[in-house]
């Protein structure tokens, strides 16, 4: 579901690997994909076009084995309506969204037995011509049962994904993995949106590393208060990545924000601030980032 920066990349790689995959998209995007295929642009500028199968919601006539949901959180309600005809008794819904609220919404709609947990790591963005531009090499998908159990359906998906040109891993701690991905995205998004540059740009100025670190501290305190304290390696990785000198790193949220595209601000930072309020954690920097995104969403403030 979705052929944007995330869905377009992973769907194209699955198609290249010979997986029987299709994109569920809007009619105009379906026409474009049917006529021109989906172009992937590598970090070095090389371009390859992948012939893909595209469907619209009205063309779904039977259940599918796996529905990979790769849309922004703000589009989830419509996406659930669109994928409903493809979700049958044996269907697995695998979301690759940021934040955590989407899990409960998918479970409420389709039932806990049909929903897995999932996270992905990939640095991509849509190009004006509809291509998917990869900013750094590689990509990864990790997924598992929400209750942490092993299952034949998870191992079956892993087997299907294995030939594709991205890393795929199963996880028995997928819920904690998702919380830690949210930690990373909320911290990283706030660093970029609030401080106005890449990690390295910010770290290069007086007070920059301290400001980056205080945003990470706020986010870590929220996870701890919510009962999902970050594991030591995850906490160390977030702090290392988001305070690194000379790093060009930015999050997809910041890149969307800077380009004037719709962002996942509410799902990633707004909900995170709401969680902090629920648990009595004071997060002034994260709160300021959430407000900055809301101002931008009204069209009243340039990035």
Secondary structure, DSSP 8 states (H G I E B T S, - for coil): ---SHHHHHHHHHHHHTT----EE--HHHHHHHHHH-EEEE-TTS-EEEE---EE-GGG--S--SEEEE---GGGHHHHHHHHGGG--TT-EEEE--SSSHHHHHHHHHH-GGGEEEEEEE--EEE-TTS-EEESSS--EEEEEETT----HHHHHHHHHHTTSSSEEEE-S-HHHHHHHHHHHHHHHHHHHHHH-S-HHHHHTSTTHHHHHHHHHHHHHHHHHHTT----HHHHHHHHHHHT-TT-----HHHHHHHHT----HIIIIIHHHHHHHHTT---HHHHHHHHHHHHHHTT-S--
